Amino acid sequence: MTKKETKKTCSRGHVFYKSGDCPVCPICWPGKQKKLEMDFPKLSAPALRALNNANINSLTELTKFSEKEILALHGMGPGSMPILRNALKNRKLKFRK
C-alpha cells in the first residue's frame, strides 16, 4: 500500500505532490542545493535539506545555532557534525555555545 500524495504549493507558486511532510519543492530544490553546496560541499542531501528547511543558507547563519540545535533538525545525522565543524573551523567560525 502506498501513501496518498498531497498537493502542495511552494512559496514561488510551483505545484507538486508529496506523500510525506517534506516541504521541499522538487522544482526549486536543485538551485538551492547548488548554493548550499558552496558552503557545505560534503554534506549529504538530507542534511542539506535540513539546513534549508531551517533557513540556514551559509556558514555565518550556522554560527547562530548550537550543535545540539543542529543535530535536532530532521535529516541531520551525527556524521554531518564533523563536516560542519571542519567547515566552520576553516573560516575561523564556531557554533553558538
DSSP file (Angstrom, degrees, kcal/mol; ACC not computed):
  #  RESIDUE AA STRUCTURE BP1 BP2  ACC     N-H-->O    O-->H-N    N-H-->O    O-->H-N    TCO  KAPPA ALPHA  PHI   PSI    X-CA   Y-CA   Z-CA
    1    1 A M              0   0    0      0, 0.0     2,-0.3     0, 0.0     0, 0.0   0.000 360.0 360.0 360.0 132.9    0.0    0.0    0.0
    2    2 A T        -     0   0    0      1,-0.1     2,-0.1     3,-0.0     3,-0.0  -0.736 360.0-105.4-102.7 152.8    1.4    3.4   -0.9
    3    3 A K        -     0   0    0     -2,-0.3     2,-0.3     1,-0.1    17,-0.1  -0.426  39.2-105.8 -72.0 149.0    0.7    6.7    0.9
    4    4 A K        -     0   0    0     15,-0.1     2,-0.3    -2,-0.1    -1,-0.1  -0.592  35.2-125.6 -75.6 134.7   -1.7    9.1   -0.7
    5    5 A E        -     0   0    0     -2,-0.3     2,-0.4    12,-0.1    14,-0.3  -0.608  18.8-143.6 -84.2 141.9    0.1   12.1   -2.2
    6    6 A T  E     -A   18   0A   0     12,-3.6    12,-2.1    -2,-0.3     2,-0.4  -0.851  16.4-119.5-106.7 138.4   -0.9   15.6   -1.1
    7    7 A K  E     +A   17   0A   0     -2,-0.4     2,-0.3    10,-0.2    10,-0.2  -0.619  39.9 178.7 -76.0 130.3   -1.0   18.5   -3.4
    8    8 A K  E     -A   16   0A   0      8,-3.5     8,-2.6    -2,-0.4     2,-0.4  -0.914  20.4-152.6-131.8 158.1    1.4   21.3   -2.2
    9    9 A T  E     -A   15   0A   0     -2,-0.3     6,-0.2     6,-0.2     2,-0.0  -0.998  15.6-141.2-132.2 129.1    2.4   24.7   -3.5
   10   10 A C    >   -     0   0    0      4,-2.2     3,-1.9    -2,-0.4    14,-0.1  -0.254  36.0 -95.0 -81.8 174.9    5.8   26.3   -2.7
   11   11 A S  T 3  S+     0   0    0      1,-0.3    -1,-0.1     2,-0.1    -2,-0.0   0.705 126.1  55.4 -64.8 -19.2    6.4   29.9   -1.9
   12   12 A R  T 3  S-     0   0    0      2,-0.1    -1,-0.3     0, 0.0    -2,-0.0   0.435 122.3-104.8 -92.3   0.0    7.2   30.5   -5.6
   13   13 A G    <   +     0   0    0     -3,-1.9     2,-0.3     1,-0.3    -2,-0.1   0.494  68.3 148.4  93.4   3.8    3.9   29.1   -6.7
   14   14 A H        -     0   0    0      1,-0.0    -4,-2.2    -5,-0.0     2,-0.5  -0.562  38.1-143.8 -72.9 133.0    5.1   25.7   -8.0
   15   15 A V  E     +A    9   0A   0     -2,-0.3     2,-0.3    -6,-0.2    -6,-0.2  -0.849  32.2 153.5 -99.6 132.2    2.5   23.0   -7.6
   16   16 A F  E     -A    8   0A   0     -8,-2.6    -8,-3.5    -2,-0.5     2,-0.4  -0.942  36.3-121.3-150.4 168.6    3.8   19.5   -6.7
   17   17 A Y  E     +A    7   0A   0     -2,-0.3     2,-0.3   -10,-0.2   -10,-0.2  -0.958  26.6 175.0-121.4 134.9    2.7   16.3   -4.9
   18   18 A K  E     -A    6   0A   0    -12,-2.1   -12,-3.6    -2,-0.4    -2,-0.0  -0.986  26.7-153.6-137.0 146.3    4.3   14.6   -1.9
   19   19 A S  S    S+     0   0    0     -2,-0.3   -15,-0.1   -14,-0.3     2,-0.1   0.658  81.2  47.6 -90.9 -18.0    3.4   11.7    0.2
   20   20 A G  S    S-     0   0    0      2,-0.1   -14,-0.2   -14,-0.1    -2,-0.1  -0.328  96.6 -94.5-110.2-167.1    5.2   12.8    3.3
   21   21 A D  S    S+     0   0    0     -2,-0.1    -3,-0.0     2,-0.0    -1,-0.0   0.453  75.2 128.4 -88.8  -2.0    5.6   16.0    5.3
   22   22 A C        -     0   0    0      1,-0.2    -2,-0.1     2,-0.0     0, 0.0  -0.369  44.3-161.7 -60.9 122.3    8.7   17.1    3.5
   23   23 A P        +     0   0    0      0, 0.0     2,-0.3     0, 0.0    -1,-0.2   0.400  46.1 126.7 -87.2   4.6    8.2   20.7    2.3
   24   24 A V        -     0   0    0      1,-0.1    -2,-0.0   -14,-0.1   -14,-0.0  -0.461  56.7-137.5 -71.6 124.5   11.0   20.7   -0.3
   25   25 A C     >  -     0   0    0     -2,-0.3     4,-2.6     1,-0.1    -1,-0.1  -0.694   4.2-147.3 -79.7 124.2    9.8   21.8   -3.7
   26   26 A P  T  4 S+     0   0    0      0, 0.0    -1,-0.1     0, 0.0    -2,-0.0   0.674  98.0  51.2 -68.3 -14.6   11.3   19.5   -6.4
   27   27 A I  T  4 S+     0   0    0      2,-0.1     4,-0.3     1,-0.1    -3,-0.0   0.870 117.4  35.5 -86.4 -41.7   11.4   22.4   -8.8
   28   28 A C  T >> S+     0   0    0      1,-0.2     4,-1.6     2,-0.1     3,-0.7   0.801 101.7  77.7 -80.0 -30.2   13.2   24.9   -6.5
   29   29 A W  H 3X S+     0   0    0     -4,-2.6     4,-3.3     1,-0.2     5,-0.2   0.850  83.8  58.7 -56.7 -45.0   15.4   22.4   -4.7
   30   30 A P  H 3> S+     0   0    0      0, 0.0     4,-1.7     0, 0.0    -1,-0.2   0.882 109.6  45.3 -55.3 -39.2   18.2   21.9   -7.4
   31   31 A G  H <> S+     0   0    0     -3,-0.7     4,-1.5    -4,-0.3    -2,-0.2   0.909 115.7  45.8 -68.9 -42.3   19.0   25.6   -7.5
   32   32 A K  H  X S+     0   0    0     -4,-1.6     4,-2.6     1,-0.2     5,-0.2   0.893 109.5  56.6 -66.0 -39.4   19.0   25.9   -3.7
   33   33 A Q  H  X S+     0   0    0     -4,-3.3     4,-2.5     1,-0.2    -1,-0.2   0.907 104.9  50.8 -60.3 -43.3   21.1   22.7   -3.4
   34   34 A K  H  X S+     0   0    0     -4,-1.7     4,-0.6    -5,-0.2    -1,-0.2   0.896 111.3  48.2 -62.8 -40.3   23.8   24.2   -5.6
   35   35 A K  H >X S+     0   0    0     -4,-1.5     3,-0.8     1,-0.2     4,-0.7   0.916 113.2  47.6 -66.1 -42.9   24.0   27.3   -3.5
   36   36 A L  H >X S+     0   0    0     -4,-2.6     4,-2.7     1,-0.2     3,-0.8   0.871 104.0  61.2 -65.5 -37.4   24.1   25.3   -0.2
   37   37 A E  H 3< S+     0   0    0     -4,-2.5    -1,-0.2     1,-0.2    -2,-0.2   0.698  92.5  67.2 -65.5 -18.0   26.8   23.0   -1.6
   38   38 A M  H << S+     0   0    0     -3,-0.8    -1,-0.2    -4,-0.6    -2,-0.2   0.912 115.7  25.7 -67.9 -41.2   29.1   26.0   -2.0
   39   39 A D  H << S+     0   0    0     -3,-0.8    -2,-0.2    -4,-0.7    -1,-0.2   0.767 135.9  34.5 -89.1 -29.6   29.3   26.4    1.8
   40   40 A F  S >< S+     0   0    0     -4,-2.7     3,-1.2    -5,-0.1    -1,-0.2  -0.554  70.8 160.2-124.4  65.2   28.6   22.8    2.7
   41   41 A P  T 3  S+     0   0    0      0, 0.0    -1,-0.1     0, 0.0    -4,-0.1   0.716  71.8  42.9 -67.7 -23.4   30.2   20.8   -0.1
   42   42 A K  T 3  S+     0   0    0     41,-0.1     2,-0.2    38,-0.1    41,-0.1   0.349  85.6 114.1-107.2   7.9   30.5   17.4    1.6
   43   43 A L    <   -     0   0    0     -3,-1.2    -3,-0.1     1,-0.1    37,-0.0  -0.478  68.2-111.9 -79.9 150.2   27.1   17.2    3.3
   44   44 A S     >  -     0   0    0     -2,-0.2     4,-2.4     1,-0.1     5,-0.2  -0.312  30.6-106.6 -71.9 161.9   24.5   14.6    2.3
   45   45 A A  H  > S+     0   0    0      1,-0.2     4,-2.6     2,-0.2     5,-0.2   0.902 119.7  52.6 -59.2 -44.0   21.3   15.7    0.6
   46   46 A P  H  > S+     0   0    0      0, 0.0     4,-2.0     0, 0.0    -1,-0.2   0.897 110.8  48.2 -60.9 -37.2   19.1   15.1    3.7
   47   47 A A  H  > S+     0   0    0      2,-0.2     4,-2.1     1,-0.2    -2,-0.2   0.898 111.0  50.3 -68.8 -39.7   21.5   17.2    5.8
   48   48 A L  H  X S+     0   0    0     -4,-2.4     4,-2.5     1,-0.2    -1,-0.2   0.914 111.0  49.0 -62.6 -42.2   21.4   20.0    3.1
   49   49 A R  H  X S+     0   0    0     -4,-2.6     4,-2.8     2,-0.2    -1,-0.2   0.870 107.7  55.4 -65.5 -35.5   17.6   19.9    3.1
   50   50 A A  H  X S+     0   0    0     -4,-2.0     4,-1.2    -5,-0.2    -1,-0.2   0.925 110.6  44.7 -62.0 -44.4   17.6   20.0    6.9
   51   51 A L  H  <>S+     0   0    0     -4,-2.1     5,-2.9     2,-0.2     3,-0.3   0.920 113.2  50.9 -65.1 -43.0   19.6   23.2    6.8
   52   52 A N  H ><5S+     0   0    0     -4,-2.5     3,-1.8     1,-0.2    -2,-0.2   0.914 107.8  52.0 -60.3 -44.1   17.5   24.7    4.0
   53   53 A N  H 3<5S+     0   0    0     -4,-2.8    -1,-0.2     1,-0.3    -2,-0.2   0.771 109.6  50.1 -65.5 -25.0   14.3   23.9    6.0
   54   54 A A  T 3<5S-     0   0    0     -4,-1.2    -1,-0.3    -3,-0.3    -2,-0.2   0.292 117.8-115.1 -92.5   8.4   15.7   25.8    9.0
   55   55 A N  T < 5 +     0   0    0     -3,-1.8     2,-0.8     1,-0.2    -3,-0.2   0.844  68.0 144.5  58.8  37.0   16.6   28.7    6.7
   56   56 A I      < +     0   0    0     -5,-2.9    -1,-0.2    -6,-0.1    -2,-0.1  -0.910  10.1 157.3-105.2 105.1   20.4   28.2    7.3
   57   57 A N        +     0   0    0     -2,-0.8     2,-0.3    -3,-0.1   -18,-0.2   0.350  56.4  28.1-114.4   4.0   21.9   29.1    4.0
   58   58 A S  S  > S-     0   0    0      1,-0.1     4,-1.6   -19,-0.1    -1,-0.1  -0.975  79.1-106.2-156.1 166.4   25.5   29.9    4.9
   59   59 A L  H  > S+     0   0    0     -2,-0.3     4,-1.2     1,-0.2    -1,-0.1   0.857 118.9  57.8 -65.3 -34.7   28.2   29.2    7.5
   60   60 A T  H  4 S+     0   0    0      1,-0.2     3,-0.5     2,-0.2     4,-0.2   0.914 107.2  46.8 -61.7 -42.6   27.7   32.6    9.0
   61   61 A E  H >4 S+     0   0    0      1,-0.2     3,-1.4     2,-0.2    -1,-0.2   0.834 105.2  61.6 -67.1 -32.1   24.0   31.7    9.6
   62   62 A L  H >< S+     0   0    0     -4,-1.6     3,-1.8     1,-0.3    34,-0.4   0.816  91.0  67.6 -63.2 -30.6   25.1   28.4   11.1
   63   63 A T  T 3< S+     0   0    0     -4,-1.2    -1,-0.3    -3,-0.5    -2,-0.2   0.627  86.2  69.8 -67.8 -11.6   27.0   30.2   13.8
   64   64 A K  T <  S+     0   0    0     -3,-1.4     2,-0.3    -4,-0.2    -1,-0.3   0.512  96.2  66.4 -80.3  -4.7   23.7   31.4   15.3
   65   65 A F  S <  S-     0   0    0     -3,-1.8    31,-2.4    -4,-0.1     2,-0.2  -0.841  78.4-125.9-120.2 152.8   22.9   27.8   16.4
   66   66 A S     >  -     0   0    0     -2,-0.3     4,-1.9    29,-0.2     5,-0.2  -0.508  31.8-110.5 -86.8 164.0   24.4   25.3   18.8
   67   67 A E  H  > S+     0   0    0     29,-0.5     4,-2.6     1,-0.2     5,-0.2   0.891 119.9  55.5 -60.2 -38.9   25.5   21.8   17.8
   68   68 A K  H  > S+     0   0    0      1,-0.2     4,-1.2     2,-0.2    -1,-0.2   0.896 106.5  49.7 -62.4 -41.3   22.6   20.4   19.8
   69   69 A E  H  4 S+     0   0    0      2,-0.2     4,-0.4     1,-0.2    -1,-0.2   0.892 111.9  48.3 -65.3 -39.5   20.1   22.5   17.8
   70   70 A I  H >< S+     0   0    0     -4,-1.9     3,-1.5     1,-0.2    -2,-0.2   0.914 108.8  52.8 -68.3 -42.3   21.5   21.4   14.5
   71   71 A L  H 3< S+     0   0    0     -4,-2.6    -1,-0.2     1,-0.3    -2,-0.2   0.782 101.7  62.2 -63.1 -26.0   21.5   17.8   15.5
   72   72 A A  T 3< S+     0   0    0     -4,-1.2    -1,-0.3    -5,-0.2    -2,-0.2   0.620  80.1 107.0 -75.9 -12.1   17.8   18.1   16.4
   73   73 A L  S X  S-     0   0    0     -3,-1.5     3,-2.0    -4,-0.4     2,-0.3  -0.455  83.5-107.8 -69.2 136.9   16.9   19.0   12.7
   74   74 A H  T 3  S+     0   0    0      1,-0.3    -1,-0.1    -2,-0.2     3,-0.1  -0.505 107.3  23.7 -65.3 122.3   15.2   16.3   10.8
   75   75 A G  T 3  S+     0   0    0     -2,-0.3     2,-0.6     1,-0.3    -1,-0.3   0.232  93.7 113.9 105.2 -11.8   17.6   14.9    8.3
   76   76 A M    <   -     0   0    0     -3,-2.0    -1,-0.3    -5,-0.2   -29,-0.0  -0.839  46.3-172.4 -96.9 120.7   20.8   15.9   10.2
   77   77 A G    >>  -     0   0    0     -2,-0.6     3,-1.6    -3,-0.1     4,-0.6  -0.621  39.2-103.8-108.6 168.8   22.8   13.0   11.5
   78   78 A P  T >4 S+     0   0    0      0, 0.0     3,-0.7     0, 0.0    -1,-0.1   0.770 117.0  65.1 -62.9 -25.5   25.8   12.7   13.7
   79   79 A G  T 3> S+     0   0    0      1,-0.2     4,-0.5     2,-0.2    -3,-0.0   0.698  95.9  58.8 -69.5 -18.3   28.0   12.0   10.7
   80   80 A S  H <> S+     0   0    0     -3,-1.6     4,-2.2     1,-0.2    -1,-0.2   0.736  88.8  73.7 -80.8 -23.4   27.3   15.5    9.5
   81   81 A M  H <X S+     0   0    0     -3,-0.7     4,-3.0    -4,-0.6     5,-0.2   0.903  92.8  50.3 -64.6 -44.1   28.6   17.3   12.5
   82   82 A P  H  > S+     0   0    0      0, 0.0     4,-2.3     0, 0.0    -1,-0.2   0.881 111.3  51.4 -60.7 -34.5   32.4   16.7   11.9
   83   83 A I  H  X S+     0   0    0     -4,-0.5     4,-2.2     2,-0.2    -2,-0.2   0.924 112.8  44.6 -65.3 -44.6   31.9   18.1    8.3
   84   84 A L  H  X S+     0   0    0     -4,-2.2     4,-2.6     2,-0.2     5,-0.2   0.916 112.6  51.2 -67.1 -43.1   30.1   21.2    9.7
   85   85 A R  H  X S+     0   0    0     -4,-3.0     4,-2.7     1,-0.2    -2,-0.2   0.920 112.1  47.4 -59.0 -44.0   32.7   21.7   12.5
   86   86 A N  H  X S+     0   0    0     -4,-2.3     4,-2.4    -5,-0.2    -1,-0.2   0.904 110.7  51.0 -65.1 -42.4   35.5   21.5    9.9
   87   87 A A  H  X S+     0   0    0     -4,-2.2     4,-0.8     2,-0.2    -1,-0.2   0.915 113.5  45.6 -61.9 -42.5   33.8   23.9    7.5
   88   88 A L  H ><>S+     0   0    0     -4,-2.6     5,-3.0     1,-0.2     3,-0.9   0.924 111.3  52.5 -64.9 -44.3   33.3   26.4   10.3
   89   89 A K  H ><5S+     0   0    0     -4,-2.7     3,-1.7     1,-0.3    -2,-0.2   0.887 103.3  57.8 -59.8 -40.8   36.9   25.9   11.5
   90   90 A N  H 3<5S+     0   0    0     -4,-2.4    -1,-0.3     1,-0.3    -2,-0.2   0.773 112.3  41.2 -62.3 -25.4   38.3   26.6    8.0
   91   91 A R  T <<5S-     0   0    0     -3,-0.9    -1,-0.3    -4,-0.8    -2,-0.2   0.262 118.0-112.5-103.0   9.9   36.5   30.0    8.1
   92   92 A K  T < 5S+     0   0    0     -3,-1.7     2,-0.3     1,-0.2    -3,-0.2   0.880  76.3 129.2  59.3  41.1   37.5   30.6   11.8
   93   93 A L      < -     0   0    0     -5,-3.0     2,-0.3    -8,-0.1    -1,-0.2  -0.764  39.3-161.0-118.4 165.9   33.9   30.4   12.9
   94   94 A K        -     0   0    0     -2,-0.3     2,-0.1    -3,-0.1     3,-0.1  -0.964  26.4 -97.4-143.6 159.5   32.2   28.3   15.7
   95   95 A F        -     0   0    0     -2,-0.3   -29,-0.2     1,-0.1   -32,-0.2  -0.390  53.3 -94.1 -66.8 154.9   28.8   27.0   16.7
   96   96 A R              0   0    0    -31,-2.4   -29,-0.5   -34,-0.4    -1,-0.1  -0.473 360.0 360.0 -67.1 144.7   27.0   29.1   19.3
   97   97 A K              0   0    0    -31,-0.1    -1,-0.1    -2,-0.1   -31,-0.1   0.448 360.0 360.0 -81.6 360.0   27.6   27.8   22.8
